[in-house]
Amino acid sequence: MISRRKFIGYGSAAAAYAVSGAKFANANALGLPIGIQLYSVRQQLQQDYDKALADVASAGFQEVEAAGFYGRSSAQVKQALKKVGLRCVSSHVSFGDLRNKLDEVIAFHKELGAQYIIAPGAGPKDPTPGPNGKPKPMTIEDWRWFAGELNTLGEKTKAAGITLGYHNHVHEFEPVDGGLPYAELLRIMDPKITTLELDCGWASVAGHKPQDLMREHPNRFSMLHVKDFKLGSKPSEAKVTELGLGDIDYKPILAQAAKTQKIRHLFVEQEAFTMPYMDSLKTDAKYMRDLKV
């Protein structure tokens, strides 16, 4: 989780949708294309950006959610995606970039054609590091302030035709100062302005059933992250694996999503590979392709 936030911070901050000959079937009963969070292939993108995107497309993915752009302009990213028949519909951007250079972030994503910008982590009202040089822990008041900031920032992205949202990990479900951060996000974030991207894997690791969250909060989630874990008795014991090889059953999750949410996109996220790179991507894409509700 920490490495993701650092990784997003390194980046700046839809191409034409042309999957030749409808080469790949829709993902599942939700009728959505198969998407992937490009954080999954961060190392491959750093080594050879164009080849990594081609590999993603050849594995069976159709949409992507970005996690940094490796110094490329929006025009260069669009061209690279178009070349292999992918489109970028969403992008993760650090809260620091949203807070400090929102106009630049909006302009980049507007040109890219992204419909969503997602914060993959929160930040305190006072970002000054603690005495040890590390970020200070978020208080519950920080979480409340942060949720309000998403509303403020979301008004500006909405004016540009882009929806701002938040993506959870595990810590949002851990009590802070007698409150629950995720409950505060749900309470304060304005659903008319912002959205939530539910990471079903991390929510499961935290001990929550994604289907319960969606049933209790209708129409609050517009996108899902789909990943699998071999769960342990506590979050620290969870081990990432490919879809279908762990303990998370996505049939009831997507069944509930079909009932109570307006899910626009599904993104596989493979935080680490437990088999050769391309085998992992193909395993995940096949799971999504074969998944029926």
Backbone bond lengths (Angstrom), bond angles and torsions (degrees), N, CA, C in turn:
res aa  C-N    CA-C-N  psi(-1)  N-CA   C-N-CA  omega(-1)  CA-C   N-CA-C  phi
1 M - - - 1.463 - - 1.522 111.44 -
2 I 1.353 116.53 -45.52 1.448 119.58 178.46 1.520 109.65 -62.76
3 S 1.349 117.31 -43.57 1.453 120.26 -177.70 1.520 111.14 -62.06
4 R 1.332 117.68 -33.69 1.462 119.38 177.98 1.517 110.45 -62.70
5 R 1.335 116.93 -46.41 1.456 119.19 -176.46 1.525 110.64 -64.78
6 K 1.343 116.74 -39.37 1.450 119.08 176.12 1.523 110.60 -63.84
7 F 1.337 115.00 -41.73 1.457 120.82 -178.19 1.521 110.97 -61.70
8 I 1.343 116.72 -46.53 1.456 120.12 179.18 1.521 110.18 -61.20
9 G 1.318 116.55 -37.20 1.454 120.39 -178.18 1.520 112.55 -64.19
10 Y 1.341 117.52 -21.67 1.444 120.20 -178.92 1.540 111.18 -77.77
11 G 1.304 116.33 -21.53 1.462 119.52 -176.27 1.516 112.82 -82.64
12 S 1.322 117.17 162.82 1.452 120.80 171.45 1.500 108.99 -78.29
13 A 0.956 115.53 167.81 1.390 126.53 -166.35 1.312 97.53 140.71
14 A 16.218 39.78 131.17 1.483 109.33 -0.37 1.488 106.88 -119.48
15 A 1.425 96.53 125.35 1.448 97.61 177.68 1.515 110.38 -48.04
16 A 1.373 118.03 170.50 1.463 121.26 -179.97 1.514 109.95 -56.77
17 Y 1.326 114.56 137.80 1.471 120.03 -176.03 1.516 107.38 -94.30
18 A 1.337 116.84 102.83 1.451 119.67 -173.30 1.519 110.63 -140.01
19 V 1.292 118.03 72.31 1.453 121.71 174.72 1.522 106.60 -80.62
20 S 1.322 116.52 106.13 1.458 121.56 -168.09 1.516 111.71 -57.83
21 G 1.327 113.75 127.75 1.459 120.80 174.84 1.501 114.00 61.50
22 A 1.349 118.39 27.30 1.475 121.47 -177.07 1.526 109.09 47.46
23 K 1.327 114.96 51.05 1.466 122.17 -171.53 1.518 113.24 -58.53
24 F 1.348 115.86 -33.89 1.452 118.59 -176.10 1.519 110.30 -119.72
25 A 1.317 115.79 141.59 1.459 121.07 -179.85 1.522 110.63 -74.79
26 N 1.331 116.58 161.36 1.461 120.09 175.34 1.520 110.17 -62.33
27 A 1.329 114.92 161.72 1.455 120.06 -169.14 1.515 113.23 -68.86
28 N 1.307 118.10 -42.00 1.452 119.38 -166.07 1.512 109.57 -170.40
29 A 1.329 115.75 -167.21 1.457 120.64 -177.65 1.525 112.88 -66.52
30 L 1.331 118.56 -14.60 1.460 119.97 175.26 1.526 111.32 -75.09
31 G 1.335 116.25 -11.43 1.449 120.09 177.06 1.516 114.11 69.97
32 L 1.315 117.33 31.14 1.456 121.78 -177.17 1.523 111.29 -108.95
33 P 1.326 116.93 148.56 1.470 119.38 175.21 1.523 110.85 -62.76
34 I 1.314 115.86 161.06 1.453 121.07 177.92 1.519 108.44 -83.70
35 G 1.335 116.31 119.42 1.453 121.01 -179.61 1.520 111.85 -113.84
36 I 1.329 115.67 162.27 1.457 121.01 178.01 1.526 109.89 -140.76
37 Q 1.311 116.32 140.02 1.464 122.23 170.97 1.522 107.02 -80.16
38 L 1.329 116.70 122.61 1.456 120.49 -173.48 1.527 113.76 -71.22
39 Y 1.328 116.96 -7.37 1.465 118.95 169.81 1.529 109.75 -57.74
40 S 1.327 116.18 -27.19 1.466 121.51 179.04 1.526 111.29 -56.57
41 V 1.322 117.11 -35.28 1.472 121.49 -174.42 1.528 110.92 -117.03
42 R 1.311 116.23 34.91 1.463 120.90 -176.41 1.522 112.41 -59.14
43 Q 1.328 117.51 -41.16 1.462 119.67 -179.23 1.524 110.85 -68.12
44 Q 1.324 116.56 -40.63 1.460 120.25 179.75 1.530 111.16 -67.08
45 L 1.321 117.34 -37.88 1.464 120.79 178.27 1.528 110.73 -64.60
46 Q 1.309 117.07 -37.57 1.459 120.69 178.71 1.526 111.34 -66.36
47 Q 1.323 116.50 -34.26 1.462 120.69 -177.39 1.527 111.98 -79.40
48 D 1.323 116.89 -43.48 1.476 121.53 -178.65 1.518 107.81 -157.32
49 Y 1.298 115.79 94.26 1.468 122.17 -172.19 1.529 111.73 -57.88
50 D 1.320 116.94 -50.81 1.469 120.55 -176.38 1.528 111.67 -64.64
51 K 1.320 116.91 -42.09 1.465 119.78 -179.79 1.524 110.70 -65.61
52 A 1.330 117.43 -39.62 1.462 120.13 -179.76 1.522 110.85 -62.31
53 L 1.317 117.10 -42.15 1.463 119.92 177.61 1.532 110.70 -65.02
54 A 1.319 116.55 -39.09 1.469 119.67 177.69 1.524 110.50 -63.69
55 D 1.322 117.10 -39.16 1.462 120.87 177.86 1.529 111.03 -63.64
56 V 1.320 116.38 -42.33 1.466 121.00 178.37 1.528 110.22 -59.39
57 A 1.316 115.99 -45.92 1.468 119.77 -179.80 1.526 111.54 -65.76
58 S 1.331 116.51 -42.09 1.468 119.21 -177.53 1.524 111.64 -68.55
59 A 1.333 117.40 -25.16 1.469 120.52 177.99 1.523 111.67 -73.10
60 G 1.326 117.49 -18.45 1.460 119.95 176.38 1.507 115.14 121.96
61 F 1.332 118.13 7.88 1.463 119.85 -179.83 1.522 110.64 -89.53
62 Q 1.336 114.69 151.91 1.452 120.59 -175.27 1.526 113.35 -121.00
63 E 1.312 116.09 -32.75 1.454 121.70 179.35 1.520 109.36 -120.76
64 V 1.343 115.75 154.75 1.456 119.25 176.66 1.521 110.19 -133.00
65 E 1.324 113.53 154.12 1.447 122.33 169.18 1.518 105.87 -117.31
66 A 1.322 116.66 122.61 1.459 120.82 -174.49 1.517 111.75 -77.38
67 A 1.335 114.41 160.17 1.464 122.22 174.32 1.521 107.33 -144.11
68 G 1.326 116.42 63.14 1.453 121.93 -174.85 1.521 110.45 100.86
69 F 1.335 116.27 157.31 1.463 120.56 -172.81 1.525 113.11 -126.68
70 Y 1.317 118.44 8.03 1.455 122.81 170.11 1.527 112.63 56.04
71 G 1.321 116.13 40.97 1.453 121.06 176.07 1.513 115.50 76.64
72 R 1.317 117.75 7.18 1.455 120.58 -178.45 1.529 111.50 -90.39
73 S 1.314 115.21 151.54 1.454 120.91 175.54 1.519 108.98 -76.72
74 S 1.328 116.14 164.18 1.463 119.41 177.93 1.525 110.90 -62.36
75 A 1.334 117.08 -35.25 1.465 120.25 178.46 1.525 111.30 -64.67
76 Q 1.325 116.57 -40.26 1.467 120.26 178.81 1.527 111.34 -66.80
77 V 1.330 115.96 -39.84 1.462 119.70 178.47 1.524 110.13 -64.87
78 K 1.320 117.02 -45.21 1.465 121.14 178.97 1.526 111.13 -57.62
79 Q 1.315 116.42 -44.73 1.454 120.43 -178.16 1.519 111.31 -65.44
80 A 1.333 116.79 -41.87 1.463 120.63 -179.71 1.528 110.96 -63.96
81 L 1.332 116.71 -40.36 1.462 120.64 178.80 1.527 111.28 -68.72
82 K 1.319 115.01 -44.73 1.470 119.51 -178.80 1.522 111.45 -60.23
83 K 1.317 115.86 -36.49 1.463 120.86 -177.85 1.513 112.36 -59.46
84 V 1.348 117.51 -32.02 1.469 120.56 -176.79 1.528 112.03 -110.70
85 G 1.334 117.23 8.90 1.458 120.15 174.42 1.512 114.83 78.04
86 L 1.330 117.39 28.33 1.467 121.65 176.67 1.525 109.68 -107.25
87 R 1.321 115.93 159.83 1.460 119.51 171.70 1.528 109.17 -134.86
88 C 1.317 114.95 143.20 1.462 121.19 178.65 1.521 108.35 -97.40
89 V 1.327 115.99 115.77 1.465 120.22 -177.62 1.520 112.17 -106.04
90 S 1.350 117.02 -13.35 1.454 120.47 -176.20 1.519 108.89 -153.91
91 S 1.334 115.63 161.29 1.451 119.85 -178.00 1.522 109.89 -152.04
92 H 1.320 116.22 137.97 1.458 121.44 174.12 1.530 109.18 -88.86
93 V 1.314 115.66 130.77 1.461 122.10 -179.20 1.527 107.95 -134.21
94 S 1.317 117.19 133.90 1.455 120.58 -178.07 1.521 111.10 -61.85
95 F 1.326 115.39 150.48 1.463 119.73 178.25 1.526 110.67 -62.86
96 G 1.337 116.42 -32.71 1.457 119.51 177.06 1.511 112.35 -59.34
97 D 1.344 116.66 -43.96 1.464 120.30 177.99 1.524 111.24 -68.27
98 L 1.326 116.80 -38.75 1.462 119.60 177.81 1.526 110.56 -63.02
99 R 1.300 115.78 -38.84 1.463 120.95 -176.58 1.530 111.98 -75.25
100 N 1.333 116.51 -36.48 1.458 120.09 -170.21 1.525 115.45 -101.56
101 K 1.328 117.77 -22.65 1.468 118.87 -179.16 1.530 111.10 -146.23
102 L 1.322 114.15 53.84 1.459 119.82 -175.50 1.516 112.09 -62.29
103 D 1.323 118.13 -41.75 1.465 120.31 -178.24 1.528 110.93 -59.34
104 E 1.324 116.28 -42.14 1.460 120.79 178.77 1.529 110.99 -65.27
105 V 1.322 115.80 -42.24 1.469 120.83 179.35 1.526 110.04 -62.37
106 I 1.321 117.16 -46.25 1.467 121.03 -179.53 1.521 110.67 -61.66
107 A 1.332 117.14 -45.32 1.465 120.35 -178.43 1.525 111.15 -60.92
108 F 1.347 116.87 -42.57 1.458 121.57 179.76 1.524 110.70 -61.16
109 H 1.329 115.95 -49.27 1.462 119.86 -175.62 1.522 112.39 -74.58
110 K 1.305 116.95 -28.28 1.463 120.04 175.20 1.523 109.78 -64.31
111 E 1.323 116.43 -45.43 1.460 120.21 178.22 1.524 111.42 -66.71
112 L 1.328 116.19 -35.88 1.465 120.40 178.93 1.521 111.88 -67.03
113 G 1.328 115.98 -30.04 1.457 120.19 -178.54 1.507 113.61 94.56
114 A 1.332 117.85 13.19 1.464 121.06 179.09 1.520 110.45 -70.23
115 Q 1.311 115.61 143.80 1.461 121.27 -179.36 1.518 112.47 -97.67
116 Y 1.339 116.67 -17.24 1.463 121.23 -177.19 1.519 110.10 -136.00
117 I 1.320 115.31 144.72 1.456 122.89 167.00 1.529 106.10 -122.61
118 I 1.329 115.94 127.25 1.455 120.90 -174.47 1.524 110.96 -119.88
119 A 1.323 115.78 129.00 1.464 120.74 173.04 1.524 108.11 -82.83
120 P 1.330 118.45 121.07 1.467 121.01 -178.84 1.515 113.77 -91.85
121 G 1.315 116.58 11.12 1.449 120.69 179.17 1.521 109.14 -172.25
122 A 1.314 115.76 160.44 1.457 121.38 -176.83 1.523 110.83 -99.72
123 G 1.326 115.46 177.89 1.452 121.11 176.36 1.513 109.93 -151.92
124 P 1.337 118.09 149.77 1.458 121.34 -178.66 1.521 112.11 -77.57
125 K 1.304 115.31 163.51 1.463 120.31 177.84 1.519 110.08 -61.85
126 D 1.308 116.98 -41.77 1.463 122.00 177.23 1.523 108.78 -105.64
127 P 1.333 118.28 104.06 1.465 120.57 -175.23 1.518 114.33 -80.94
128 T 1.337 117.69 4.37 1.459 120.51 179.67 1.531 110.40 -59.73
129 P 1.329 118.44 127.48 1.474 119.89 -179.77 1.524 112.06 -61.71
130 G 1.321 115.53 158.21 1.450 121.07 176.86 1.520 111.15 -75.10
131 P 1.337 117.41 -178.46 1.473 122.06 -178.60 1.527 113.20 -57.48
132 N 1.334 116.84 -28.77 1.463 120.10 -179.27 1.526 112.77 -86.10
133 G 1.328 116.60 2.64 1.463 120.70 179.43 1.507 114.40 84.75
134 K 1.321 117.06 -4.24 1.450 121.49 -179.92 1.536 110.24 -95.90
135 P 1.345 117.26 157.93 1.468 118.98 177.86 1.527 111.40 -59.13
136 K 1.316 115.42 141.18 1.461 119.62 178.07 1.520 110.31 -72.60
137 P 1.329 117.97 145.42 1.467 120.35 178.33 1.530 110.95 -59.73
138 M 1.310 115.82 144.84 1.463 121.26 177.27 1.529 109.64 -71.92
139 T 1.315 116.80 129.34 1.461 121.58 171.01 1.529 108.31 -88.09
140 I 1.321 117.16 169.05 1.460 119.01 178.29 1.530 110.34 -66.00
141 E 1.338 116.53 -30.48 1.461 119.20 175.90 1.520 110.91 -68.50
142 D 1.322 116.67 -34.82 1.466 119.53 174.07 1.518 110.53 -61.40
143 W 1.324 117.19 -43.45 1.465 120.42 179.25 1.527 110.94 -61.97
144 R 1.329 116.74 -40.56 1.461 119.77 179.17 1.522 110.94 -66.11
145 W 1.329 115.90 -41.41 1.466 119.71 176.75 1.525 110.47 -62.62
146 F 1.329 115.64 -44.21 1.462 120.57 -179.04 1.532 111.18 -60.22
147 A 1.327 117.23 -43.84 1.464 120.68 178.86 1.521 110.72 -60.25
148 G 1.323 116.49 -40.43 1.461 119.65 176.88 1.509 112.19 -65.97
149 E 1.344 117.13 -36.80 1.454 120.87 177.36 1.523 111.43 -63.39
150 L 1.330 117.18 -37.44 1.460 119.69 177.26 1.523 110.76 -61.19
151 N 1.319 116.94 -37.05 1.464 119.63 176.21 1.524 110.78 -63.25
152 T 1.333 116.32 -44.53 1.466 120.79 -179.24 1.523 111.21 -64.64
153 L 1.325 116.26 -48.53 1.456 120.62 178.41 1.520 110.98 -65.04
154 G 1.339 115.81 -36.36 1.457 120.53 -179.09 1.516 113.31 -64.76
155 E 1.312 116.67 -31.35 1.470 119.61 176.44 1.524 110.21 -62.37
156 K 1.329 116.55 -38.13 1.458 120.63 -178.88 1.533 111.73 -73.24
157 T 1.341 116.81 -40.40 1.467 118.08 177.57 1.524 110.66 -68.75
158 K 1.320 116.57 -36.14 1.460 120.00 -179.80 1.519 111.07 -62.59
159 A 1.328 116.75 -37.53 1.460 120.62 178.64 1.528 111.30 -62.35
160 A 1.347 115.92 -23.41 1.464 120.81 178.29 1.518 111.85 -95.65
161 G 1.329 117.17 3.53 1.457 120.84 178.70 1.508 114.43 85.29
162 I 1.341 116.86 19.64 1.459 122.09 -178.79 1.522 108.87 -123.19
163 T 1.327 116.82 135.00 1.464 121.43 179.37 1.522 110.30 -94.58
164 L 1.319 116.23 132.15 1.461 122.40 178.67 1.526 109.48 -95.62
165 G 1.313 116.52 139.76 1.457 119.82 -179.38 1.512 112.72 -144.82
166 Y 1.330 115.16 -178.32 1.462 121.89 -179.68 1.514 110.12 -131.13
167 H 1.333 115.02 141.52 1.466 123.24 179.86 1.522 108.95 -115.47
168 N 1.322 116.29 128.99 1.469 121.35 -176.82 1.516 113.06 -88.23
169 H 1.328 114.04 158.42 1.460 122.01 165.57 1.530 106.58 -120.34
170 V 1.322 118.12 -131.18 1.459 121.52 -179.93 1.524 112.37 -99.12
171 H 1.320 116.12 -39.16 1.461 120.11 -169.32 1.527 113.81 -65.35
172 E 1.334 118.17 -20.42 1.466 119.77 177.60 1.527 111.99 -65.21
173 F 1.325 116.73 -17.16 1.461 121.52 -178.64 1.538 112.16 -101.50
174 E 1.322 116.27 8.03 1.458 121.09 179.00 1.527 109.11 -100.97
175 P 1.349 118.65 128.19 1.473 120.70 -177.89 1.521 112.58 -56.97
176 V 1.327 115.33 140.63 1.465 122.95 176.80 1.524 108.04 -134.26
177 D 1.306 117.43 121.74 1.475 121.68 177.46 1.530 111.89 52.81
178 G 1.318 116.58 36.63 1.459 120.01 179.11 1.511 114.91 81.20
179 G 1.329 117.28 2.47 1.464 120.85 178.76 1.514 110.63 -122.75
180 L 1.323 116.11 167.31 1.458 121.44 179.35 1.528 108.57 -113.36
181 P 1.332 118.37 115.65 1.454 120.50 -176.71 1.532 114.28 -51.57
182 Y 1.341 117.33 -43.31 1.459 118.16 -176.21 1.525 111.03 -67.25
183 A 1.314 116.86 -34.67 1.464 119.96 176.34 1.519 110.55 -63.79
184 E 1.328 116.85 -37.31 1.468 120.39 178.30 1.519 110.99 -68.66
185 L 1.325 117.29 -39.04 1.465 119.96 176.13 1.519 110.56 -60.20
186 L 1.314 116.62 -46.72 1.462 120.79 179.54 1.521 111.55 -63.46
187 R 1.309 116.86 -35.90 1.461 120.98 -178.03 1.522 112.74 -73.54
188 I 1.323 116.49 -39.85 1.462 120.11 -170.36 1.530 113.46 -96.13
189 M 1.315 117.28 -37.66 1.470 118.80 -178.74 1.525 109.64 -62.27
190 D 1.318 116.25 131.72 1.461 122.53 -177.14 1.527 109.59 -84.19
191 P 1.335 118.56 114.27 1.471 120.40 -178.10 1.527 113.75 -65.99
192 K 1.322 117.53 -14.10 1.470 120.22 175.93 1.519 111.53 -79.52
193 I 1.335 115.73 -15.28 1.458 120.70 -176.44 1.517 111.88 -116.55
194 T 1.332 116.83 -41.15 1.459 122.03 -173.50 1.522 111.23 -117.48
195 T 1.320 115.12 173.88 1.455 120.31 176.63 1.526 109.61 -139.69
196 L 1.320 116.10 173.96 1.458 122.08 176.22 1.523 109.38 -125.23
197 E 1.321 114.60 135.67 1.459 121.35 173.73 1.527 105.74 -105.29
198 L 1.318 116.21 110.83 1.464 121.05 -175.64 1.521 110.44 -85.97
199 D 1.318 115.54 114.70 1.457 120.06 172.62 1.521 107.34 -83.80
200 C 1.319 114.71 101.69 1.466 120.57 -174.05 1.522 111.50 -66.27
201 G 1.322 117.07 -32.44 1.454 120.08 179.73 1.507 112.58 -67.14
202 W 1.331 117.12 -50.49 1.462 120.00 -179.07 1.521 111.66 -67.98
203 A 1.334 117.29 -36.19 1.463 119.03 176.17 1.527 110.42 -61.19
204 S 1.331 116.51 -39.31 1.461 120.69 178.52 1.520 110.95 -66.62
205 V 1.324 116.90 -41.42 1.460 120.96 177.39 1.530 110.26 -60.40
206 A 1.347 116.27 -35.46 1.463 120.94 179.54 1.517 112.98 -75.24
207 G 1.335 117.18 -3.93 1.461 121.06 177.05 1.513 114.42 95.52
208 H 1.336 117.62 13.85 1.459 121.58 179.35 1.522 110.07 -111.22
209 K 1.314 116.30 146.69 1.453 120.95 174.94 1.525 108.60 -91.97
210 P 1.322 117.28 120.66 1.468 119.57 -179.83 1.522 112.74 -54.71
211 Q 1.326 117.03 -35.64 1.468 119.49 -179.69 1.523 111.20 -64.61
212 D 1.341 117.09 -33.84 1.462 120.08 177.26 1.525 111.07 -68.19
213 L 1.331 115.97 -42.43 1.463 119.65 178.15 1.522 111.00 -60.12
214 M 1.320 116.70 -41.15 1.464 120.01 -179.01 1.522 111.51 -71.92
215 R 1.320 117.19 -35.72 1.464 119.79 177.89 1.527 110.92 -67.31
216 E 1.329 116.64 -38.80 1.460 121.14 -177.83 1.526 112.83 -77.14
217 H 1.343 116.27 -20.19 1.465 120.05 -176.79 1.526 109.90 -133.06
218 P 1.326 117.12 74.16 1.466 120.98 -176.70 1.530 112.22 -58.93
219 N 1.312 114.55 138.04 1.466 123.09 172.48 1.528 114.19 59.96
220 R 1.335 117.32 27.60 1.460 119.97 175.19 1.531 111.87 -97.10
221 F 1.328 116.94 -15.11 1.461 120.69 -175.90 1.528 109.56 -114.43
222 S 1.320 116.24 130.46 1.463 119.54 178.95 1.521 112.46 -111.96
223 M 1.334 117.42 -13.75 1.460 121.61 179.82 1.522 109.49 -142.84
224 L 1.320 115.75 150.53 1.461 121.42 178.47 1.521 109.97 -125.14
225 H 1.337 115.74 141.64 1.458 121.35 166.01 1.517 107.68 -97.18
226 V 1.320 115.29 130.80 1.453 122.22 -176.18 1.527 108.28 -114.12
227 K 1.330 116.32 114.42 1.462 121.07 178.71 1.517 108.11 -150.45
228 D 1.319 116.31 162.38 1.459 119.95 -175.44 1.531 110.77 -123.41
229 F 1.327 114.62 150.00 1.457 122.31 177.54 1.519 109.40 -138.32
230 K 1.308 115.43 150.57 1.449 120.98 161.93 1.511 105.29 -89.93
231 L 1.319 115.65 106.88 1.452 121.47 -170.72 1.525 112.00 -77.11
232 G 1.330 115.57 150.79 1.452 121.73 175.10 1.514 110.19 -116.08
233 S 1.319 116.75 -170.58 1.463 120.75 -179.92 1.523 111.80 -76.14
234 K 1.342 117.10 -15.44 1.454 121.51 176.10 1.532 108.12 -144.84
235 P 1.340 117.63 158.95 1.465 120.54 -174.58 1.526 114.71 -52.73
236 S 1.319 117.01 -38.24 1.467 119.66 -176.48 1.526 112.86 -65.79
237 E 1.328 117.29 -15.47 1.464 120.62 -178.77 1.532 112.66 -92.44
238 A 1.329 117.96 -5.70 1.461 120.88 -178.93 1.525 110.36 -67.93
239 K 1.306 116.18 139.39 1.462 121.81 179.45 1.527 109.16 -124.89
240 V 1.323 115.63 126.45 1.456 121.02 -177.77 1.525 110.53 -68.39
241 T 1.315 115.98 146.11 1.456 121.63 174.62 1.520 108.24 -151.29
242 E 1.306 116.37 178.24 1.456 119.84 179.75 1.525 110.79 -77.50
243 L 1.319 116.33 160.17 1.452 121.74 -178.46 1.534 110.89 -60.09
244 G 1.311 114.47 134.80 1.455 120.67 179.62 1.516 114.03 88.61
245 L 1.339 117.41 -6.76 1.463 121.13 -178.28 1.523 112.25 -108.75
246 G 1.331 116.44 -0.28 1.451 120.95 -179.21 1.516 112.35 -114.30
247 D 1.323 115.74 -150.31 1.464 121.66 -171.62 1.525 114.44 -106.72
248 I 1.333 118.10 1.58 1.460 119.95 -175.61 1.528 110.04 -97.49
249 D 1.321 115.54 121.12 1.465 122.36 179.92 1.523 108.33 -95.79
250 Y 1.319 116.85 114.09 1.463 120.00 -175.73 1.524 114.46 -87.22
251 K 1.312 118.13 -7.16 1.469 119.03 178.63 1.521 111.77 -62.67
252 P 1.343 120.48 -52.59 1.467 119.06 178.45 1.525 112.77 -66.53
253 I 1.318 117.03 -27.84 1.466 120.33 178.91 1.529 110.16 -66.67
254 L 1.328 116.67 -49.40 1.462 119.33 -179.40 1.526 111.51 -72.32
255 A 1.328 116.89 -29.82 1.465 119.43 176.19 1.522 110.11 -62.60
256 Q 1.334 116.79 -42.53 1.459 120.30 178.13 1.521 110.98 -69.08
257 A 1.314 116.26 -38.33 1.465 119.93 177.78 1.528 110.60 -59.02
258 A 1.328 115.84 -39.80 1.461 119.57 -179.94 1.529 111.73 -65.72
259 K 1.325 116.90 -26.36 1.465 121.02 -177.41 1.522 112.97 -84.60
260 T 1.337 117.40 -40.83 1.462 119.40 -166.47 1.526 115.08 -122.63
261 Q 1.319 118.24 -3.15 1.462 119.88 -177.05 1.520 111.36 -124.81
262 K 1.318 114.90 163.61 1.458 121.71 171.52 1.524 106.70 -113.18
263 I 1.331 114.71 74.68 1.455 120.58 -176.42 1.528 109.44 -74.43
264 R 1.318 115.37 125.27 1.469 121.28 -178.53 1.524 112.49 -96.89
265 H 1.341 116.25 -31.67 1.465 119.51 -175.24 1.515 110.07 -147.94
266 L 1.323 115.28 146.16 1.461 123.91 173.97 1.522 107.81 -120.41
267 F 1.332 116.30 127.23 1.456 120.29 -179.52 1.523 110.63 -122.07
268 V 1.325 116.40 118.99 1.449 120.81 168.01 1.523 107.48 -66.63
269 E 1.316 116.65 139.77 1.468 119.56 171.36 1.515 108.19 -135.06
270 Q 1.318 115.64 114.50 1.457 121.92 179.64 1.517 107.76 -102.33
271 E 1.332 116.54 97.32 1.462 120.57 -173.45 1.523 112.23 -65.67
272 A 1.317 117.09 -28.31 1.464 121.99 176.60 1.523 107.41 -155.81
273 F 1.310 116.52 152.49 1.461 121.33 -179.47 1.525 110.20 -95.87
274 T 1.327 116.14 136.72 1.463 120.12 175.14 1.520 111.14 -110.14
275 M 1.332 115.45 10.63 1.454 122.83 177.71 1.524 106.40 -152.30
276 P 1.326 119.17 173.63 1.462 119.13 178.56 1.531 112.14 -51.71
277 Y 1.303 114.75 143.76 1.463 124.39 -172.51 1.531 114.38 -45.40
278 M 1.311 117.22 -56.54 1.462 119.34 -176.98 1.516 111.92 -69.92
279 D 1.321 117.92 -33.24 1.464 120.41 175.81 1.522 110.12 -61.94
280 S 1.313 116.27 -39.22 1.459 120.76 179.28 1.525 110.95 -64.12
281 L 1.324 117.11 -48.41 1.461 120.44 179.74 1.528 111.59 -60.29
282 K 1.325 115.97 -42.47 1.463 119.74 -179.31 1.525 111.78 -68.34
283 T 1.338 116.45 -35.94 1.463 120.55 177.26 1.524 110.56 -62.39
284 D 1.329 115.99 -45.52 1.466 120.50 179.98 1.523 111.58 -65.31
285 A 1.325 116.52 -44.35 1.470 119.86 -178.93 1.523 110.89 -64.18
286 K 1.330 116.54 -40.52 1.460 119.64 179.02 1.522 110.74 -64.83
287 Y 1.327 116.91 -41.42 1.470 119.92 178.21 1.522 110.06 -57.65
288 M 1.316 116.58 -45.88 1.455 120.59 -179.50 1.535 111.55 -66.67
289 R 1.301 115.57 -38.75 1.461 120.50 -179.31 1.523 111.03 -66.41
290 D 1.336 116.35 -38.00 1.464 120.92 -176.35 1.524 113.19 -86.92
291 L 1.335 117.13 -13.06 1.467 120.24 -173.78 1.523 110.80 -68.88
292 K 1.295 115.59 123.49 1.473 121.67 177.73 1.522 108.27 -124.61
293 V 1.312 114.44 148.41 1.489 120.48 -179.34 1.511 108.84 -105.62
